[in-house]
Every structure is written in structure tokens, then in C-alpha cells.
Amino acid sequence: MIMTKQLTGTPIEEKIEAIQAGDIVLQNEILQTYKPFIAKCVSEVCKRYIDPKKDDEFSVGLMAFNDAIFSYEQDKGSSFLSFAKLVVKRKVIDYIRYHQKRPNLLSLDEINDAEQMENPLVIAAAKEKHQIEAENIKRKEEIALFNEKLKTYKLTLEELTKASPKHRDARESAVQVAYILYLDGELSEYVYRKKKLPIKKLLKKVEVSKKTLERNRKFIIAIFIVLSSEYAYLKDYLKDYLKDVE
């Protein structure tokens, strides 16, 4: 463990640099010292008093402040505290929106006067990082929901990976079959109810062989599930395949 130096009176940006270099003791001291600052940032988002010992939002803010310590770049032109305030607020806003605890939140674009005075490149970078992290969380959640849905059809992601057509033209054909299936109310109802493909009836609607349908059965069902559900990220994957049939 690297021991902290005597940094009393030193600008916080230099302290952050020392922490990034491995000063764990100083890191703990900074986190402890700036708890009131963190609580104030969180309170401005939540629009109420924040109790550091009881409110989950404070814990989110504390973790965000710690993240800001290691993502801060002094040469970007922003003071550390302004940068940390922005990171904390955005993390807390995302947390509350996700849990839907309070309807009247600050907008993600609502930045106070101090933040507006900061380097716009820093603000843009923080927004972009926040957006990427939020999308990654949502994408993981979507895949988890998709996996649970697959189980109701006695399928798994591992099976689906193995069953997916290897060639693009075969995948495109299977996606189009799933789209035709999705658009047909009677056939869709059969899939929902029986959890399997109505192969005989489907053969009358598509230009592929029975053997091909049976071989790609798992993949077609998986695509049908995506089309009939609110999976925005998974649907985005299908755009190129569906552009000629929609």
C-alpha cells in the first residue's frame, strides 16, 4: 500500500493525481472529507434532504464520486469538483429513473450555472460516457429478459448460438420467415399457445423447404420472440435483415 503524503493545502487536483497513482489512504480520506459535498449534489437531484446513513441515492453518489476520481483528466480544463458534481448528478438521475422512485427528476440536460461554465468538451465526454454505461445496463437487462423468455419455449442462449445459421443468406431467409410468422395473427397465436412452429401452415406462406424450416426452427422461434417483444437493442440487430421485407 502506498502511504499518503502530507498534502494539506494542496489543490484537490493534485490529490486526485496522487490517488490515481495508487495512494489508497488519501483516497479514503478524500471520500470521507467530501461526503457533505456528495450529499449536497445528490440532494439537488432528489430535491430533498439526503441522509448518508439511510438513503440509497447517497451510496450511488459516493460510488460515482469515486469513479470520478479515477476518470478525471486535469488537462481537459475542468476543475475536479465541477467534473465530480456532474458525474454524481448523472449517476443518481440514472439510478432514480431506473427504479422509478420519483417522477419529478431533473432532466439529464439540466445543468446548473457552474457546470455551464466548464469546458464543453468535458461535459460532452461525461454525457457520452453516461449514455454508454446506461445503454450497456439496458442491453444486459434486455438479454436477461430474452433468456427468460427463451426458457418458456424450452430454449437457451447456448442452444441458440449453436443453432444459428452460419451463412448470412441463410440467416436472412430465417429472419424473413420469422417476420412473416410474426405478421400472421393465426400463426402467431399458434406459436404463443403451442410454443412451436406451425410448420405445415407456414410452408404455405414461405418459399423454403420443410427441411430448412425444421433445421432453423430454434433460430426462427428466437427471432419471432424478439419481433413480438419490446427488445429495442435486439431488434436493432435485425434491421439489415428486414429492410427488404418491411
C-alpha positions as CSV (number, residue, x, y, z in Angstrom):
1,M,0.0,0.0,0.0
2,I,1.3,3.4,-1.0
3,M,1.2,5.8,2.0
4,T,-0.2,9.2,1.7
5,K,2.0,12.3,1.6
6,Q,1.5,15.5,3.5
7,L,-0.9,17.2,1.2
8,T,-2.6,19.8,3.4
9,G,-3.3,22.9,1.5
10,T,-2.6,21.1,-1.8
11,P,-5.1,21.7,-4.6
12,I,-7.5,18.8,-4.8
13,E,-6.5,18.2,-8.4
14,E,-3.0,17.2,-7.2
15,K,-4.5,15.0,-4.5
16,I,-6.6,13.2,-7.2
17,E,-3.4,12.7,-9.2
18,A,-1.8,11.1,-6.2
19,I,-4.8,8.8,-5.7
20,Q,-4.7,7.8,-9.4
21,A,-1.0,6.9,-8.8
22,G,-2.1,4.5,-6.0
23,D,-2.5,6.4,-2.8
24,I,-5.3,4.4,-1.2
25,V,-5.0,6.2,2.2
26,L,-5.6,9.5,0.6
27,Q,-8.4,8.1,-1.5
28,N,-10.3,7.1,1.7
29,E,-9.6,10.5,3.3
30,I,-11.0,12.3,0.2
31,L,-14.1,10.2,0.2
32,Q,-14.7,10.8,3.9
33,T,-14.0,14.5,3.6
34,Y,-16.2,15.1,0.7
35,K,-19.3,13.2,1.9
36,P,-21.1,16.5,2.6
37,F,-20.3,17.7,-0.9
38,I,-21.7,14.4,-2.3
39,A,-24.8,14.6,-0.2
40,K,-25.4,18.2,-1.4
41,C,-25.1,17.1,-5.1
42,V,-27.5,14.2,-4.5
43,S,-29.9,16.4,-2.6
44,E,-30.0,18.8,-5.6
45,V,-31.1,15.9,-7.8
46,C,-33.6,14.4,-5.4
47,K,-34.9,17.7,-4.3
48,R,-35.0,16.6,-0.6
49,Y,-32.7,16.1,2.3
50,I,-30.3,13.2,1.9
51,D,-29.3,11.1,4.9
52,P,-25.9,9.5,4.1
53,K,-26.7,6.6,6.5
54,K,-30.1,5.8,5.2
55,D,-30.6,6.9,1.6
56,D,-29.5,4.5,-1.2
57,E,-29.1,7.5,-3.5
58,F,-26.2,8.7,-1.3
59,S,-24.4,5.4,-1.8
60,V,-24.8,5.8,-5.6
61,G,-23.4,9.3,-5.3
62,L,-20.5,8.1,-3.3
63,M,-19.6,5.4,-5.8
64,A,-20.0,7.9,-8.6
65,F,-17.6,10.4,-6.8
66,N,-15.1,7.5,-6.5
67,D,-15.5,6.8,-10.2
68,A,-14.9,10.5,-11.0
69,I,-11.6,10.4,-9.1
70,F,-10.2,7.8,-11.5
71,S,-11.8,9.1,-14.7
72,Y,-10.8,12.8,-14.1
73,E,-8.3,14.2,-16.5
74,Q,-6.9,17.5,-15.4
75,D,-5.7,18.5,-18.9
76,K,-9.3,18.7,-20.1
77,G,-9.6,22.1,-18.4
78,S,-12.3,21.4,-15.8
79,S,-11.9,21.6,-12.0
80,F,-12.2,18.2,-10.3
81,L,-15.2,19.2,-8.1
82,S,-17.2,20.5,-11.1
83,F,-16.5,17.3,-13.0
84,A,-17.3,15.2,-10.0
85,K,-20.6,17.1,-9.4
86,L,-21.6,16.4,-13.0
87,V,-20.7,12.7,-12.7
88,V,-22.5,12.3,-9.4
89,K,-25.7,14.0,-10.6
90,R,-25.9,12.0,-13.8
91,K,-25.4,8.7,-12.0
92,V,-28.0,9.5,-9.4
93,I,-30.5,10.7,-12.1
94,D,-30.0,7.4,-13.9
95,Y,-30.4,5.4,-10.7
96,I,-33.7,7.1,-9.8
97,R,-35.1,6.9,-13.3
98,Y,-34.3,3.2,-13.4
99,H,-36.0,2.5,-10.1
100,Q,-38.8,5.0,-10.9
101,K,-39.0,6.1,-7.3
102,R,-39.6,9.8,-8.0
103,P,-41.4,11.2,-11.1
104,N,-40.2,14.8,-10.9
105,L,-36.5,14.5,-11.6
106,L,-34.1,16.9,-13.1
107,S,-33.6,16.5,-16.8
108,L,-30.3,14.9,-17.9
109,D,-29.7,18.2,-19.8
110,E,-30.5,20.4,-16.8
111,I,-27.0,21.6,-15.8
112,N,-26.5,24.4,-13.3
113,D,-24.7,27.6,-13.9
114,A,-21.4,26.4,-12.5
115,E,-21.4,23.4,-14.8
116,Q,-22.3,25.5,-17.8
117,M,-19.1,27.5,-17.2
118,E,-17.0,24.3,-17.5
119,N,-15.2,23.1,-20.6
120,P,-18.0,21.9,-23.0
121,L,-15.7,19.0,-24.1
122,V,-15.6,17.7,-20.6
123,I,-19.4,17.9,-20.3
124,A,-19.9,16.2,-23.7
125,A,-17.5,13.4,-22.6
126,A,-19.3,12.9,-19.4
127,K,-22.6,12.8,-21.2
128,E,-21.3,10.3,-23.7
129,K,-19.8,8.1,-21.0
130,H,-23.0,8.2,-19.0
131,Q,-25.0,7.3,-22.2
132,I,-22.8,4.3,-23.0
133,E,-23.0,3.0,-19.4
134,A,-26.8,3.4,-19.4
135,E,-27.1,1.6,-22.7
136,N,-24.8,-1.3,-21.6
137,I,-27.0,-1.8,-18.5
138,K,-30.2,-1.8,-20.5
139,R,-28.7,-4.1,-23.1
140,K,-27.7,-6.6,-20.4
141,E,-31.2,-6.4,-18.9
142,E,-32.8,-7.0,-22.3
143,I,-30.6,-10.1,-22.9
144,A,-31.6,-11.4,-19.5
145,L,-35.3,-10.9,-20.2
146,F,-34.8,-12.6,-23.6
147,N,-33.1,-15.5,-22.0
148,E,-36.0,-16.0,-19.6
149,K,-38.5,-15.8,-22.5
150,L,-36.5,-18.4,-24.4
151,K,-36.9,-20.8,-21.4
152,T,-40.7,-20.8,-21.9
153,Y,-40.0,-22.2,-25.3
154,K,-37.6,-24.7,-23.9
155,L,-34.6,-22.9,-25.5
156,T,-31.4,-21.4,-24.2
157,L,-29.0,-18.8,-25.4
158,E,-26.3,-21.6,-25.7
159,E,-28.6,-23.7,-27.9
160,L,-29.5,-20.6,-30.0
161,T,-25.8,-19.9,-30.6
162,K,-25.2,-23.4,-31.9
163,A,-28.5,-23.4,-33.9
164,S,-28.0,-20.1,-35.7
165,P,-27.4,-20.4,-39.4
166,K,-23.7,-19.9,-40.3
167,H,-24.2,-18.1,-43.6
168,R,-25.7,-14.6,-43.9
169,D,-28.1,-15.6,-46.7
170,A,-29.4,-18.4,-44.5
171,R,-29.8,-16.1,-41.5
172,E,-31.6,-13.5,-43.7
173,S,-34.0,-16.2,-45.0
174,A,-34.8,-17.4,-41.5
175,V,-35.4,-13.8,-40.2
176,Q,-37.8,-13.2,-43.1
177,V,-39.6,-16.4,-42.3
178,A,-39.9,-15.3,-38.6
179,Y,-41.2,-11.9,-39.8
180,I,-43.9,-13.5,-42.0
181,L,-44.8,-15.6,-39.0
182,Y,-45.0,-12.6,-36.7
183,L,-47.3,-10.7,-39.1
184,D,-49.8,-13.6,-39.4
185,G,-52.2,-13.4,-36.5
186,E,-53.3,-17.0,-36.7
187,L,-49.8,-18.4,-37.0
188,S,-48.6,-16.1,-34.2
189,E,-51.3,-17.3,-31.9
190,Y,-50.3,-20.9,-32.6
191,V,-46.7,-20.2,-31.6
192,Y,-47.8,-18.3,-28.4
193,R,-50.0,-21.2,-27.4
194,K,-48.1,-24.3,-28.5
195,K,-44.5,-22.9,-28.2
196,K,-43.5,-24.4,-31.5
197,L,-43.6,-23.6,-35.2
198,P,-46.8,-24.4,-37.3
199,I,-44.6,-25.9,-40.0
200,K,-47.4,-27.3,-42.2
201,K,-49.3,-23.9,-42.4
202,L,-46.0,-22.0,-42.5
203,L,-44.9,-23.9,-45.6
204,K,-47.9,-22.4,-47.5
205,K,-46.6,-18.9,-46.7
206,V,-42.9,-19.1,-47.3
207,E,-40.6,-20.2,-50.1
208,V,-38.4,-22.6,-48.1
209,S,-38.4,-26.3,-47.7
210,K,-39.7,-28.3,-44.8
211,K,-36.2,-29.5,-44.1
212,T,-34.9,-25.9,-43.9
213,L,-37.7,-24.9,-41.5
214,E,-37.0,-27.8,-39.2
215,R,-33.3,-27.2,-39.3
216,N,-33.7,-23.5,-38.5
217,R,-36.6,-24.0,-36.1
218,K,-34.9,-22.7,-33.0
219,F,-33.5,-19.6,-34.7
220,I,-36.8,-18.7,-36.3
221,I,-38.6,-19.0,-32.9
222,A,-36.0,-16.8,-31.3
223,I,-36.3,-14.1,-33.9
224,F,-40.1,-14.4,-33.6
225,I,-39.8,-13.7,-29.8
226,V,-37.6,-10.7,-30.5
227,L,-40.1,-9.3,-33.0
228,S,-43.1,-9.8,-30.7
229,S,-41.4,-8.2,-27.7
230,E,-40.1,-4.8,-26.7
231,Y,-36.4,-5.6,-27.2
232,A,-35.1,-2.4,-28.8
233,Y,-31.4,-3.4,-28.9
234,L,-32.1,-6.9,-30.2
235,K,-34.5,-5.6,-32.8
236,D,-31.7,-3.2,-34.0
237,Y,-29.7,-6.3,-34.9
238,L,-32.4,-7.3,-37.3
239,K,-32.8,-4.1,-39.2
240,D,-30.5,-5.0,-42.1
241,Y,-32.2,-8.4,-42.5
242,L,-35.7,-6.9,-42.6
243,K,-35.1,-3.9,-44.8
244,D,-36.3,-5.7,-48.0
245,V,-39.5,-7.1,-46.5
246,E,-40.9,-4.3,-44.3
